[in-house]
């Protein structure tokens, strides 16, 4: 089995719903993952926008130090979660 990342809010290769953009509520989508490599100690997620109208990708957020035992993140990650993990 290979590592997979998914969301219940949208399917792979679909546009992210407006709710999760700056034109909507601008909240993080719910994310789930499974089958991490053996020995995974922590995760890091980068949300970038390769379609942004600029020469380089636009990074919306970065979150790291997510414990390797986690299997997902809820919708609309509150600031308190970013204190437990590390968000930029």
C-alpha atoms as a printed R data frame, in Angstrom:
   type eleno elety resid chain resno       x      y       z
1  ATOM     1    CA   UNK     A     1   0.000  0.000   0.000
2  ATOM     2    CA   UNK     A     2   1.238  3.507  -0.719
3  ATOM     3    CA   UNK     A     3   0.807  6.625   1.373
4  ATOM     4    CA   UNK     A     4  -2.382  8.503   0.456
5  ATOM     5    CA   UNK     A     5  -3.719 11.933   1.384
6  ATOM     6    CA   UNK     A     6  -7.382 12.780   0.801
7  ATOM     7    CA   UNK     A     7 -10.191 15.104   1.841
8  ATOM     8    CA   UNK     A     8 -13.881 14.481   2.346
9  ATOM     9    CA   UNK     A     9 -14.501 18.001   0.993
10 ATOM    10    CA   UNK     A    10 -13.323 17.330  -2.575
11 ATOM    11    CA   UNK     A    11 -11.944 14.564  -4.796
12 ATOM    12    CA   UNK     A    12  -8.434 14.253  -6.217
13 ATOM    13    CA   UNK     A    13  -7.763 16.594  -9.149
14 ATOM    14    CA   UNK     A    14 -10.929 18.637  -8.460
15 ATOM    15    CA   UNK     A    15 -10.938 22.336  -7.701
16 ATOM    16    CA   UNK     A    16 -10.998 23.116  -4.004
17 ATOM    17    CA   UNK     A    17 -14.494 24.345  -3.063
18 ATOM    18    CA   UNK     A    18 -14.924 28.101  -2.611
19 ATOM    19    CA   UNK     A    19 -15.462 27.628   1.149
20 ATOM    20    CA   UNK     A    20 -11.746 26.812   1.504
21 ATOM    21    CA   UNK     A    21 -10.518 29.821  -0.500
22 ATOM    22    CA   UNK     A    22 -10.044 33.526   0.122
23 ATOM    23    CA   UNK     A    23 -13.297 34.082  -1.801
24 ATOM    24    CA   UNK     A    24 -15.176 31.969   0.761
25 ATOM    25    CA   UNK     A    25 -14.695 31.277   4.463
26 ATOM    26    CA   UNK     A    26 -10.948 30.737   3.909
27 ATOM    27    CA   UNK     A    27 -10.756 27.756   6.290
28 ATOM    28    CA   UNK     A    28  -8.571 24.695   5.971
29 ATOM    29    CA   UNK     A    29 -10.233 21.591   4.510
30 ATOM    30    CA   UNK     A    30 -10.516 18.332   6.428
31 ATOM    31    CA   UNK     A    31  -7.627 16.029   5.546
32 ATOM    32    CA   UNK     A    32  -7.051 12.336   6.129
33 ATOM    33    CA   UNK     A    33  -4.059 10.161   5.359
34 ATOM    34    CA   UNK     A    34  -3.174  6.493   5.566
35 ATOM    35    CA   UNK     A    35  -0.318  4.069   5.012
36 ATOM    36    CA   UNK     A    36   2.592  6.276   6.093
37 ATOM    37    CA   UNK     A    37   6.051  4.765   5.693
38 ATOM    38    CA   UNK     A    38   7.147  2.548   8.579
39 ATOM    39    CA   UNK     A    39   8.916  4.546  11.258
40 ATOM    40    CA   UNK     A    40   7.269  7.882  10.412
41 ATOM    41    CA   UNK     A    41   7.884 10.217  13.363
42 ATOM    42    CA   UNK     A    42   6.104 13.344  12.123
43 ATOM    43    CA   UNK     A    43   4.337 14.888   9.137
44 ATOM    44    CA   UNK     A    44   4.583 18.254   7.392
45 ATOM    45    CA   UNK     A    45   1.938 19.704   5.060
46 ATOM    46    CA   UNK     A    46   2.384 22.557   2.610
47 ATOM    47    CA   UNK     A    47  -0.639 24.104   0.925
48 ATOM    48    CA   UNK     A    48   0.532 25.955  -2.155
49 ATOM    49    CA   UNK     A    49  -1.322 27.336  -5.145
50 ATOM    50    CA   UNK     A    50   0.487 26.569  -8.404
51 ATOM    51    CA   UNK     A    51  -2.325 28.292 -10.357
52 ATOM    52    CA   UNK     A    52  -1.884 31.656  -8.614
53 ATOM    53    CA   UNK     A    53  -1.350 34.475 -11.139
54 ATOM    54    CA   UNK     A    54   2.315 35.029 -10.248
55 ATOM    55    CA   UNK     A    55   5.619 33.586 -11.455
56 ATOM    56    CA   UNK     A    56   6.163 31.430  -8.348
57 ATOM    57    CA   UNK     A    57   3.666 29.255  -6.436
58 ATOM    58    CA   UNK     A    58   1.719 30.968  -3.666
59 ATOM    59    CA   UNK     A    59   2.108 29.183  -0.303
60 ATOM    60    CA   UNK     A    60  -1.091 29.505   1.729
61 ATOM    61    CA   UNK     A    61   0.102 27.704   4.824
62 ATOM    62    CA   UNK     A    62   2.640 25.290   6.231
63 ATOM    63    CA   UNK     A    63   2.093 23.028   9.229
64 ATOM    64    CA   UNK     A    64   4.755 20.703  10.594
65 ATOM    65    CA   UNK     A    65   5.637 18.651  13.675
66 ATOM    66    CA   UNK     A    66   2.360 16.757  13.245
67 ATOM    67    CA   UNK     A    67   2.920 13.566  15.273
68 ATOM    68    CA   UNK     A    68   3.426 10.426  13.194
69 ATOM    69    CA   UNK     A    69   0.502  8.836  15.035
70 ATOM    70    CA   UNK     A    70  -2.003 11.339  13.583
71 ATOM    71    CA   UNK     A    71  -4.193 10.199  10.691
72 ATOM    72    CA   UNK     A    72  -5.678 13.536   9.659
73 ATOM    73    CA   UNK     A    73  -6.598 17.100  10.488
74 ATOM    74    CA   UNK     A    74 -10.085 18.535  10.995
75 ATOM    75    CA   UNK     A    75 -11.688 21.258   8.922
76 ATOM    76    CA   UNK     A    76 -10.874 24.816  10.022
77 ATOM    77    CA   UNK     A    77  -7.777 24.122  12.063
78 ATOM    78    CA   UNK     A    78  -8.022 26.463  15.057
79 ATOM    79    CA   UNK     A    79  -5.063 28.484  16.284
80 ATOM    80    CA   UNK     A    80  -4.843 26.163  19.320
81 ATOM    81    CA   UNK     A    81  -3.902 23.276  17.023
82 ATOM    82    CA   UNK     A    82  -1.126 25.394  15.566
83 ATOM    83    CA   UNK     A    83   0.273 25.781  19.061
84 ATOM    84    CA   UNK     A    84   0.376 21.987  19.451
85 ATOM    85    CA   UNK     A    85   1.920 21.614  16.016
86 ATOM    86    CA   UNK     A    86   3.854 24.372  14.302
87 ATOM    87    CA   UNK     A    87   2.108 26.502  11.684
88 ATOM    88    CA   UNK     A    88   3.371 29.274   9.472
